[in-house]
Amino acid sequence: MQPLDKSCVLDLLKDAALEKVSIMAFVGNAGMIQIHSGPVHKIAVMGPWINILDARFNLHLREDHIASAWVVKKPTVDGLVTSVELFDAKGDTIVMFFGERKPGTHELCEWRNVVERVAREGELCAA
């Protein structure tokens, strides 16, 4: 696990949209998990909200509620899978982002590249 500057979340989503990298977004609570798989297109900031405003997917993320962000590399039978995971002040998961993939396939190199670049740029900004 590698800490990620929480201000990098907007760049992550914008870069995924710009580079047409399909993502998976997992958002849940005690009763359910909602999963979006596919590209994202329209990323908009409105006050403290980072929004994905696509025809088939909407996400409204309160940036000021993100207490921590992490790049996580998880071993699977298909190789390492990279996620960006956001947590609130209580340590509860807000959302987990992955590159879109199906079981039996490797992670998208394009996703890994976006995450690594955003993490690297975040380190430079934080320094």
Backbone as a printed PyTorch tensor [residue, N CA C, xyz], in Angstrom:
tensor([[[  0.8430,  -1.1840,   0.0000],
         [  0.0000,   0.0000,   0.0000],
         [  0.8800,   1.2360,   0.0000]],

        [[  0.4420,   2.2030,  -0.7580],
         [  1.1750,   3.4660,  -0.8670],
         [  0.1910,   4.6080,  -0.6540]],

        [[  0.4840,   5.5060,   0.2770],
         [ -0.4300,   6.6410,   0.4510],
         [ -0.4510,   7.5000,  -0.8120]],

        [[ -1.6120,   8.0540,  -1.0740],
         [ -1.8050,   8.9130,  -2.2350],
         [ -2.3880,  10.2200,  -1.7360]],

        [[ -1.8460,  11.3290,  -2.2070],
         [ -2.4200,  12.6180,  -1.8280],
         [ -3.8700,  12.6480,  -2.2980]],

        [[ -4.7800,  12.9300,  -1.3810],
         [ -6.2100,  12.8510,  -1.7220],
         [ -6.6240,  13.8540,  -2.7870]],

        [[ -5.8190,  14.8760,  -2.9960],
         [ -6.1290,  15.8330,  -4.0630],
         [ -5.8960,  15.2350,  -5.4490]],

        [[ -5.2900,  14.0500,  -5.5160],
         [ -5.0010,  13.3970,  -6.7970],
         [ -6.2100,  12.6950,  -7.4020]],

        [[ -7.2850,  12.5500,  -6.6400],
         [ -8.4480,  11.8010,  -7.1180],
         [ -9.0360,  12.4440,  -8.3710]],

        [[ -9.1400,  13.7480,  -8.3800],
         [ -9.6690,  14.4410,  -9.5550],
         [ -8.7930,  14.1670, -10.7710]],

        [[ -7.4720,  14.2550, -10.6020],
         [ -6.5560,  13.9810, -11.7100],
         [ -6.6940,  12.5430, -12.1960]],

        [[ -6.8670,  11.6120, -11.2770],
         [ -7.0380,  10.2050, -11.6400],
         [ -8.2390,  10.0350, -12.5710]],

        [[ -9.3650,  10.6070, -12.1870],
         [-10.5810,  10.4610, -12.9850],
         [-10.4790,  11.2130, -14.3120]],

        [[ -9.9190,  12.4200, -14.2760],
         [ -9.7560,  13.1850, -15.5170],
         [ -8.8240,  12.4650, -16.4880]],

        [[ -7.7260,  11.9150, -15.9640],
         [ -6.7820,  11.2060, -16.8290],
         [ -7.4050,   9.9430, -17.4100]],

        [[ -8.1660,   9.2080, -16.5950],
         [ -8.8470,   8.0090, -17.1030],
         [ -9.8110,   8.3920, -18.2230]],

        [[-10.5190,   9.5040, -18.0540],
         [-11.4500,   9.9630, -19.0920],
         [-10.6950,  10.4010, -20.3450]],

        [[ -9.6660,  11.1960, -20.1590],
         [ -8.8980,  11.7270, -21.2840],
         [ -8.2530,  10.6100, -22.1040]],

        [[ -7.7260,   9.5990, -21.4010],
         [ -7.0220,   8.5110, -22.0760],
         [ -7.9440,   7.3450, -22.4300]],

        [[ -9.2400,   7.5100, -22.1580],
         [-10.2450,   6.4920, -22.4870],
         [ -9.9260,   5.1410, -21.8500]],

        [[ -9.5080,   5.1930, -20.5900],
         [ -9.2170,   3.9800, -19.8240],
         [-10.4820,   3.5810, -19.0780]],

        [[-11.0060,   2.4140, -19.3760],
         [-12.2030,   1.9310, -18.6830],
         [-11.8550,   1.5890, -17.2460]],

        [[-12.7490,   1.9680, -16.3440],
         [-12.5200,   1.7340, -14.9210],
         [-13.6270,   0.8720, -14.3370]],

        [[-13.3980,   0.4460, -13.1230],
         [-14.4330,  -0.1530, -12.2840],
         [-14.4750,   0.6790, -11.0150]],

        [[-15.6630,   1.0900, -10.6080],
         [-15.8500,   1.8500,  -9.3690],
         [-16.7720,   1.0460,  -8.4680]],

        [[-16.3010,   0.7560,  -7.2630],
         [-17.0730,   0.0030,  -6.2760],
         [-17.4700,   0.9580,  -5.1580]],

        [[-18.7670,   1.1330,  -4.9530],
         [-19.2940,   1.9850,  -3.8900],
         [-20.3200,   1.1590,  -3.1370]],

        [[-20.2380,   1.1490,  -1.8080],
         [-21.1860,   0.3170,  -1.0810],
         [-21.4740,   0.8050,   0.3130]],

        [[-22.3380,   0.0530,   0.9630],
         [-22.6550,   0.2550,   2.3730],
         [-22.9160,  -1.1210,   2.9710]],

        [[-23.4600,  -1.1750,   4.1660],
         [-23.6720,  -2.4640,   4.8290],
         [-24.6290,  -3.3710,   4.0620]],

        [[-25.4880,  -2.8070,   3.2260],
         [-26.5040,  -3.6070,   2.5600],
         [-26.2560,  -3.9380,   1.1040]],

        [[-25.3390,  -3.2210,   0.4520],
         [-25.1550,  -3.4580,  -0.9780],
         [-23.8490,  -2.8680,  -1.4790]],

        [[-23.4580,  -3.3230,  -2.6700],
         [-22.3170,  -2.7450,  -3.3810],
         [-22.7840,  -2.4370,  -4.7960]],

        [[-22.5190,  -1.2220,  -5.2590],
         [-22.8060,  -0.8490,  -6.6370],
         [-21.4810,  -0.8250,  -7.3840]],

        [[-21.4560,  -1.4340,  -8.5620],
         [-20.2400,  -1.5060,  -9.3630],
         [-20.5120,  -0.9070, -10.7340]],

        [[-19.6760,   0.0220, -11.1250],
         [-19.7040,   0.5420, -12.4990],
         [-18.4860,  -0.0090, -13.2070]],

        [[-18.6770,  -0.5200, -14.4010],
         [-17.5720,  -0.9580, -15.2540],
         [-17.7080,  -0.2800, -16.6020]],

        [[-16.6540,   0.3940, -17.0120],
         [-16.6620,   1.0360, -18.3190],
         [-15.9330,   2.3590, -18.2900]],

        [[-15.9540,   3.0380, -19.4090],
         [-15.2620,   4.3280, -19.4780],
         [-16.0210,   5.4030, -18.7140]],

        [[-15.3110,   6.4560, -18.3870],
         [-15.9300,   7.6620, -17.8310],
         [-15.6080,   8.7970, -18.7990]],

        [[-16.5080,   9.7750, -18.8700],
         [-16.3390,  10.8280, -19.8630],
         [-16.3500,  12.2220, -19.2500]],

        [[-17.4530,  12.5780, -18.6150],
         [-17.6180,  13.9540, -18.1370],
         [-17.3230,  14.0220, -16.6420]],

        [[-16.1900,  14.6270, -16.3090],
         [-15.7830,  14.8250, -14.9200],
         [-15.9520,  16.3130, -14.6270]],

        [[-16.7310,  16.6270, -13.5910],
         [-17.0140,  18.0310, -13.2770],
         [-16.8950,  18.2580, -11.7770]],

        [[-16.3420,  19.4020, -11.4150],
         [-16.2320,  19.7900, -10.0090],
         [-17.2720,  20.8660,  -9.7370]],

        [[-18.0300,  20.6610,  -8.6570],
         [-19.0290,  21.6420,  -8.2230],
         [-18.9100,  21.7780,  -6.7170]],

        [[-18.2750,  22.8620,  -6.2750],
         [-18.0210,  23.0190,  -4.8460],
         [-17.1270,  21.8850,  -4.3680]],

        [[-17.4920,  21.2230,  -3.2580],
         [-16.6590,  20.1370,  -2.7490],
         [-16.8830,  18.8080,  -3.4770]],

        [[-17.7550,  18.7910,  -4.4710],
         [-18.1270,  17.5560,  -5.1550],
         [-17.2920,  17.3250,  -6.4080]],

        [[-16.7490,  16.1110,  -6.5320],
         [-16.1910,  15.6260,  -7.7940],
         [-17.2790,  14.7380,  -8.3860]],

        [[-17.6940,  15.0500,  -9.5990],
         [-18.8210,  14.3440, -10.2070],
         [-18.4170,  13.6600, -11.5010]],

        [[-18.9100,  12.4600, -11.6970],
         [-18.8920,  11.8100, -13.0000],
         [-20.3290,  11.9100, -13.4940]],

        [[-20.5230,  12.6060, -14.5960],
         [-21.8700,  12.9020, -15.0940],
         [-22.0430,  12.3150, -16.4930]],

        [[-22.0670,  11.0090, -16.5700],
         [-22.2220,  10.3160, -17.8430],
         [-23.6580,   9.8350, -18.0050]],

        [[-24.0370,   9.5290, -19.2260],
         [-25.4090,   9.0920, -19.4990],
         [-25.7670,   7.8220, -18.7280]],

        [[-24.8120,   6.9040, -18.5770],
         [-25.1060,   5.6230, -17.9340],
         [-24.4860,   5.4620, -16.5490]],

        [[-23.7950,   6.4870, -16.0790],
         [-23.1440,   6.3830, -14.7680],
         [-22.9810,   7.7680, -14.1710]],

        [[-23.4020,   7.9080, -12.9320],
         [-23.1960,   9.1320, -12.1590],
         [-22.5320,   8.7580, -10.8430]],

        [[-21.5300,   9.5290, -10.4680],
         [-20.8950,   9.3820,  -9.1610],
         [-20.7230,  10.7810,  -8.6100]],

        [[-21.0950,  10.9710,  -7.3540],
         [-20.9520,  12.2580,  -6.6760],
         [-20.1060,  12.0140,  -5.4340]],

        [[-18.8770,  12.5030,  -5.4630],
         [-17.8820,  12.2240,  -4.4320],
         [-17.5240,  13.5210,  -3.7200]],

        [[-17.7510,  13.5510,  -2.4120],
         [-17.3860,  14.7300,  -1.6150],
         [-15.8910,  14.6800,  -1.3160]],

        [[-15.1420,  15.5010,  -2.0190],
         [-13.6870,  15.5010,  -1.8500],
         [-13.2920,  15.8540,  -0.4190]],

        [[-14.0580,  16.7290,   0.2300],
         [-13.7180,  17.1270,   1.5920],
         [-14.0300,  16.0370,   2.6180]],

        [[-14.6650,  14.9570,   2.2190],
         [-14.9130,  13.8290,   3.1260],
         [-13.8610,  12.7310,   2.9840]],

        [[-12.9380,  12.8940,   2.0570],
         [-11.8650,  11.9140,   1.8830],
         [-10.8030,  12.1890,   2.9360]],

        [[-10.6360,  11.2530,   3.8640],
         [ -9.6140,  11.3990,   4.9030],
         [ -8.2790,  10.8240,   4.4410]],

        [[ -8.3280,   9.7540,   3.6360],
         [ -7.0920,   9.1650,   3.1290],
         [ -7.3590,   8.4650,   1.8050]],

        [[ -6.2920,   8.3780,   1.0270],
         [ -6.3400,   7.7070,  -0.2710],
         [ -5.1050,   6.8280,  -0.3850]],

        [[ -5.2780,   5.6670,  -0.9830],
         [ -4.1960,   4.6850,  -1.0580],
         [ -4.1490,   4.0320,  -2.4280]],

        [[ -2.9420,   3.7910,  -2.9100],
         [ -2.7320,   2.9150,  -4.0550],
         [ -2.4390,   1.5430,  -3.4720]],

        [[ -3.2180,   0.5550,  -3.8830],
         [ -3.0940,  -0.8010,  -3.3430],
         [ -2.8270,  -1.7490,  -4.5010]],

        [[ -1.8330,  -2.6130,  -4.3270],
         [ -1.5370,  -3.6460,  -5.3260],
         [ -1.8640,  -4.9900,  -4.6970]],

        [[ -2.8630,  -5.6610,  -5.2740],
         [ -3.3580,  -6.9190,  -4.7200],
         [ -2.9320,  -8.0720,  -5.6180]],

        [[ -2.3290,  -9.1210,  -5.0370],
         [ -1.9860, -10.2850,  -5.8540],
         [ -3.2380, -11.0980,  -6.1800]],

        [[ -3.3520, -11.5140,  -7.4290],
         [ -4.4370, -12.3970,  -7.8590],
         [ -3.8240, -13.4990,  -8.7120]],

        [[ -4.6160, -14.4870,  -9.0650],
         [ -4.1160, -15.5480,  -9.9420],
         [ -3.7800, -14.9950, -11.3240]],

        [[ -4.2700, -13.8080, -11.6430],
         [ -4.0170, -13.1730, -12.9360],
         [ -2.9270, -12.1080, -12.8640]],

        [[ -2.1920, -12.0570, -11.7540],
         [ -1.1550, -11.0550, -11.5690],
         [ -1.6190,  -9.9520, -10.6380]],

        [[ -0.7750,  -8.9440, -10.4630],
         [ -1.1250,  -7.8350,  -9.5790],
         [ -2.2680,  -7.0120, -10.1640]],

        [[ -3.1450,  -6.5750,  -9.2750],
         [ -4.2520,  -5.6980,  -9.6390],
         [ -4.1090,  -4.4340,  -8.8010]],

        [[ -4.1110,  -3.2880,  -9.4530],
         [ -3.9010,  -1.9980,  -8.8000],
         [ -5.2350,  -1.3050,  -8.5660]],

        [[ -5.4280,  -0.8400,  -7.3330],
         [ -6.6380,  -0.0730,  -7.0230],
         [ -6.2490,   1.2430,  -6.3660]],

        [[ -7.1640,   2.1900,  -6.4430],
         [ -7.0760,   3.4230,  -5.6660],
         [ -8.2750,   3.3960,  -4.7380]],

        [[ -8.0010,   3.4190,  -3.4270],
         [ -9.0500,   3.2460,  -2.4280],
         [ -9.1320,   4.4860,  -1.5500]],

        [[-10.3540,   4.9920,  -1.3860],
         [-10.5950,   6.2130,  -0.6170],
         [-11.3580,   5.8770,   0.6510]],

        [[-10.9540,   6.5010,   1.7680],
         [-11.5540,   6.2340,   3.0710],
         [-11.9740,   7.5350,   3.7360]],

        [[-13.0290,   7.4420,   4.5560],
         [-13.4810,   8.6100,   5.3160],
         [-12.7600,   8.6640,   6.6630]],

        [[-13.1150,   9.6250,   7.4910],
         [-12.4440,   9.8360,   8.7790],
         [-12.6320,   8.6700,   9.7440]],

        [[-13.6890,   7.8760,   9.5780],
         [-13.9160,   6.7080,  10.4390],
         [-13.1810,   5.4740,   9.9330]],

        [[-12.5290,   5.5850,   8.7850],
         [-11.8340,   4.4490,   8.1990],
         [-12.7120,   3.5970,   7.3040]],

        [[-13.9300,   4.0630,   7.0410],
         [-14.8340,   3.3290,   6.1560],
         [-14.4900,   3.6290,   4.6980]],

        [[-14.6590,   2.6150,   3.8630],
         [-14.3980,   2.7800,   2.4390],
         [-15.4490,   3.6860,   1.8100]],

        [[-14.9870,   4.6760,   1.0610],
         [-15.8850,   5.5320,   0.2870],
         [-16.0680,   4.9210,  -1.1020]],

        [[-14.9620,   4.6650,  -1.7790],
         [-15.0000,   4.0950,  -3.1310],
         [-13.6640,   3.4190,  -3.4090]],

        [[-13.7010,   2.3900,  -4.2460],
         [-12.4950,   1.7390,  -4.7450],
         [-12.5370,   1.8040,  -6.2660]],

        [[-11.4460,   2.2760,  -6.8590],
         [-11.3280,   2.3470,  -8.3150],
         [-10.3070,   1.3230,  -8.7910]],

        [[-10.6490,   0.6080,  -9.8460],
         [ -9.7660,  -0.3500, -10.5060],
         [ -9.8250,  -0.0740, -12.0020]],

        [[ -8.8560,  -0.5990, -12.7330],
         [ -9.0040,  -0.6530, -14.1780],
         [ -9.9920,  -1.7580, -14.5020]],

        [[-10.8030,  -1.5500, -15.5250],
         [-11.7940,  -2.5780, -15.8680],
         [-11.0820,  -3.8590, -16.3000]],

        [[-11.5330,  -4.9700, -15.7740],
         [-10.9810,  -6.2690, -16.1640],
         [-11.9820,  -7.3510, -15.8240]],

        [[-11.8180,  -8.4740, -16.4630],
         [-12.6340,  -9.6550, -16.1970],
         [-11.7380, -10.7120, -15.5700]],

        [[-12.2990, -11.6120, -14.7480],
         [-11.4890, -12.7140, -14.2150],
         [-10.8130, -13.4710, -15.3630]],

        [[ -9.5660, -13.8380, -15.1250],
         [ -8.8110, -14.5560, -16.1470],
         [ -8.0140, -13.6530, -17.0670]],

        [[ -8.1070, -12.3330, -16.8530],
         [ -7.3390, -11.3930, -17.6760],
         [ -6.4450, -10.5410, -16.7830]],

        [[ -5.3630, -10.0830, -17.3620],
         [ -4.4390,  -9.2130, -16.6340],
         [ -5.0100,  -7.8020, -16.5380]],

        [[ -4.4750,  -7.0770, -15.5840],
         [ -4.8430,  -5.6700, -15.4230],
         [ -4.4600,  -4.8770, -16.6760]],

        [[ -5.2660,  -3.8680, -16.9870],
         [ -4.9460,  -2.9770, -18.1010],
         [ -3.6730,  -2.1920, -17.7910]],

        [[ -2.6920,  -2.2900, -18.6710],
         [ -1.4580,  -1.5090, -18.4880],
         [ -1.7640,  -0.0170, -18.4640]],

        [[ -2.7470,   0.4000, -19.2520],
         [ -3.1060,   1.8180, -19.3090],
         [ -3.5860,   2.3200, -17.9490]],

        [[ -4.3410,   1.4860, -17.2310],
         [ -4.8090,   1.8560, -15.8890],
         [ -3.6220,   1.9920, -14.9440]],

        [[ -2.7580,   0.9910, -14.9380],
         [ -1.5900,   1.0250, -14.0570],
         [ -0.7610,   2.2720, -14.3460]],

        [[ -0.5940,   2.6110, -15.6150],
         [  0.1850,   3.7960, -15.9810],
         [ -0.4610,   5.0780, -15.4660]],

        [[ -1.7840,   5.1900, -15.5800],
         [ -2.4900,   6.3690, -15.0680],
         [ -2.2780,   6.4910, -13.5630]],

        [[ -2.4650,   5.3940, -12.8280],
         [ -2.3160,   5.4210, -11.3660],
         [ -0.8910,   5.8010, -10.9840]],

        [[  0.0940,   5.1720, -11.6160],
         [  1.4910,   5.4550, -11.2670],
         [  1.8590,   6.9030, -11.5700]],

        [[  1.3910,   7.4230, -12.6900],
         [  1.7000,   8.8130, -13.0430],
         [  1.0510,   9.7910, -12.0610]],

        [[ -0.2180,   9.5580, -11.7390],
         [ -0.9210,  10.4440, -10.8050],
         [ -0.2700,  10.3820,  -9.4260]],

        [[  0.1310,   9.1930,  -8.9930],
         [  0.7940,   9.0550,  -7.6870],
         [  2.1300,   9.7970,  -7.6860]],

        [[  2.8780,   9.6620,  -8.7560],
         [  4.1780,  10.3350,  -8.8650],
         [  3.9970,  11.8550,  -8.8550]],

        [[  3.0270,  12.3470,  -9.6240],
         [  2.7620,  13.7870,  -9.6580],
         [  2.2790,  14.2870,  -8.2980]],

        [[  1.5040,  13.4680,  -7.5930],
         [  1.0370,  13.8300,  -6.2550],
         [  2.1780,  13.9700,  -5.2710]],

        [[  3.1770,  13.0860,  -5.3870],
         [  4.3500,  13.1820,  -4.5150],
         [  5.1060,  14.4750,  -4.7770]],

        [[  5.2180,  14.8570,  -6.0390],
         [  5.9250,  16.0950,  -6.3740],
         [  5.1890,  17.3100,  -5.8320]],

        [[  3.8600,  17.2870,  -5.9240],
         [  3.0670,  18.4200,  -5.4320],
         [  3.1250,  18.5300,  -3.9140]],

        [[  3.1900,  17.3780,  -3.2330],
         [  3.1880,  17.3720,  -1.7690],
         [  4.5460,  17.7850,  -1.2040]],

        [[  5.6010,  17.6600,  -2.0110],
         [  6.9610,  17.9540,  -1.5250],
         [  7.2030,  19.4420,  -1.4000]]])
